[in-house]
């Protein structure tokens, strides 16, 4: 019985990467066109959402999204969420209709095919390099001026399995305050159970998402960064506790 479980997990992981590749190959000409100009990014974003839905459905993930507040389409926001799974990117894309740009770790650019588009559409950061982290602010400011939103997983990486929610880095909140845009916290309840970074794990099933009320930044200054950080983390942590009851 245990052997069959391990075989299932291996096949399940391979299936995930197959599902990642299929829609990219099908939409390849359109995807290549959509990244030629930065102004065409919203078109790329729509295809990215289709790609994400294809993967989540193909993996047997039944996602359910609860919204306390809905972002307005033509406004910019800072979207944040807890980070536990390889499927977090896909779930964020299906949860949010506003075109946004991920700020993500540079290592993902090494994934074949996916990485090609990832490094050309996202803001990459090497968290071990202060220079790279500073460059993120410059690139994010540039993208915000085009009218898109930004998405950051503020834990700064995937925490160890026993940590439910790690401390948040300040970067997302400094950016939100600098540009006076709302912070939109999202809680992902089941992603660690569905498809964590532990290889021998995962299964089809539910994926619950809650989009919380916005945290507005009008009138806040950089001195308020820590308070905003703590407020956002407390919202997500409380919701995780509620989901786990």
C-alpha positions, 0 to 999 in steps of 0.5 A: 500500500505504501509503495502505491502511495509513493508511485502515485506521488511521483506520477502526480508530480510529473503530471503537474509539469505536463499540465504546465507545458501543454497550454504553453505549447498550444498558446505559444505564438500568442504568448510570444506576441504578448510579451513583445511590448510591455503595454500588451501585458494585460493580454498575456495576463488573460492567457496566464489565467487560462493556463492556471485554470487548466492546471488546477482543474487538471490536478483535481483541485476544486478551488473556492474563492470567498471575497469580502471585497472585490478589486476595481479593475482599473485600479492598482493594488498590492496583492499578498498571500501566504506561501506554501505550495508550487500551486500558489502562483496558479491559485493567485492568478485565478483568484484575481482578475486585475492584471498584476505582476509577480515579484518572485524568486529568480530560481523559478526562471530555471524551469524549462519553458515556464521559466522563459516567460516567467523571467520576461513578465515577472520581477525577479529577485535574488533575496541573497543580494541587497542590490537585487532587492533594491532593483525590485523597487525600481522595477515595481514602481515602473510597472505600477505607473503602467496601471498594473498591480503587484503581487508579492508573497511577503514571507520571502520564501516557502517556510519549513513544513512545521511553520504555519505562517512565517514573519513577513518582510517589509518590501510589499508594504513599503511599496504600497505606502510609497504608491498609496495603493491598497494592500489586499490580503489573501489567505490560501487554506489548503495548498500545503496539503494539496501540493507542497514543496515536499516531493512525496505529498499531495492529492486532489481536493479542495482549495479554499481562498479568502480575499480580505477587506483592503488595507488602505494606505492613504496618509500612511508614511514609511514609519507605518510600514511595520504596523501595516505589515503586522496588521496584514499578517494578523489577518491571514494568520487568524483566517488560517486558524479559522480554516483549520478548526 
